[in-house]
């Protein structure tokens, strides 16, 4: 995974912080963020394709395709581009992490 965030937050820096977990690590988004914005503000990819293993960052960004689905720690999936970030959400975007979570 890229160590550098794909997005750089330039506005709304004073919005209320919203804590979330990404692959077991605590992170912080901002009130009003979508899941996609929050993850790409701290990561270089949204998820890894389950078909090719390539990094993905969403495609249409309007909820019409299925490229931005991310897995929640409970095994359910959300569309990252149109789902509002809520405090305490936990995401697994690494296939190795997904496999480990399935065995727990």
C-alpha positions as CSV (number, residue, x, y, z in Angstrom):
1,X,0.0,0.0,0.0
2,X,1.2,3.5,-0.8
3,X,2.3,5.4,2.3
4,X,1.2,8.7,0.9
5,X,-2.5,9.6,0.9
6,X,-4.1,9.9,-2.5
7,X,-6.1,13.0,-1.4
8,X,-4.8,16.0,0.5
9,X,-7.3,17.8,2.7
10,X,-7.2,21.5,1.9
11,X,-10.6,22.7,3.1
12,X,-12.9,22.0,6.1
13,X,-9.9,21.4,8.3
14,X,-11.8,22.8,11.3
15,X,-14.7,20.3,10.9
16,X,-15.3,18.0,13.8
17,X,-12.9,15.0,13.8
18,X,-14.6,11.6,13.1
19,X,-12.5,8.6,14.4
20,X,-12.5,5.4,12.3
21,X,-10.3,2.3,11.9
22,X,-8.6,1.3,8.7
23,X,-7.1,-2.2,8.7
24,X,-6.7,-2.2,12.4
25,X,-5.1,1.3,12.7
26,X,-7.0,4.2,14.2
27,X,-7.5,7.1,11.7
28,X,-9.5,10.4,11.7
29,X,-11.8,11.8,9.1
30,X,-13.9,15.0,9.3
31,X,-17.6,15.6,9.8
32,X,-19.2,15.5,6.3
33,X,-16.7,13.1,4.8
34,X,-17.8,10.2,2.7
35,X,-16.1,6.9,3.5
36,X,-14.1,7.3,0.2
37,X,-12.9,10.8,1.2
38,X,-11.9,9.7,4.7
39,X,-9.9,6.6,3.5
40,X,-8.2,8.4,0.6
41,X,-7.2,11.2,2.9
42,X,-5.1,8.8,4.9
43,X,-4.2,6.1,2.3
44,X,-2.9,5.8,-1.2
45,X,-5.7,3.4,-2.2
46,X,-9.3,2.7,-1.4
47,X,-9.0,-1.1,-1.6
48,X,-7.4,-3.9,-3.5
49,X,-9.3,-5.5,-6.4
50,X,-10.4,-9.0,-5.4
51,X,-9.9,-10.0,-9.1
52,X,-6.6,-8.6,-10.1
53,X,-4.9,-7.5,-6.8
54,X,-4.5,-4.0,-8.2
55,X,-5.1,-0.9,-6.1
56,X,-8.4,0.8,-6.6
57,X,-9.6,4.3,-5.7
58,X,-13.2,4.3,-7.0
59,X,-14.3,4.9,-10.5
60,X,-17.5,6.9,-11.2
61,X,-17.6,8.5,-7.7
62,X,-21.4,9.0,-8.0
63,X,-22.7,5.6,-6.8
64,X,-23.4,4.2,-10.2
65,X,-20.7,1.5,-10.4
66,X,-19.5,-0.9,-7.8
67,X,-15.8,-0.1,-7.8
68,X,-15.7,1.7,-4.5
69,X,-17.3,-1.0,-2.3
70,X,-15.2,-1.5,0.9
71,X,-15.6,-4.2,3.6
72,X,-16.6,-3.3,7.1
73,X,-15.0,-5.2,9.9
74,X,-18.3,-7.0,10.5
75,X,-18.1,-8.4,6.9
76,X,-20.7,-6.2,5.4
77,X,-19.9,-3.9,2.5
78,X,-20.6,-0.2,1.9
79,X,-20.4,1.9,-1.2
80,X,-17.6,4.3,-0.1
81,X,-18.4,7.2,-2.5
82,X,-22.0,7.6,-1.2
83,X,-21.8,6.5,2.4
84,X,-21.3,9.1,5.1
85,X,-18.4,8.4,7.6
86,X,-19.7,7.7,11.1
87,X,-17.7,7.6,14.3
88,X,-16.3,4.1,15.0
89,X,-16.6,2.6,11.6
90,X,-14.0,0.0,10.9
91,X,-12.8,-0.9,7.4
92,X,-10.8,-3.8,6.0
93,X,-9.3,-2.9,2.6
94,X,-6.4,-5.4,2.5
95,X,-7.2,-8.9,1.3
96,X,-4.9,-10.5,3.8
97,X,-6.8,-8.7,6.6
98,X,-10.1,-9.9,5.1
99,X,-8.9,-13.5,5.2
100,X,-7.7,-13.2,8.8
101,X,-11.1,-11.6,9.8
102,X,-13.0,-14.5,8.1
103,X,-11.1,-17.0,10.3
104,X,-11.9,-15.3,13.6
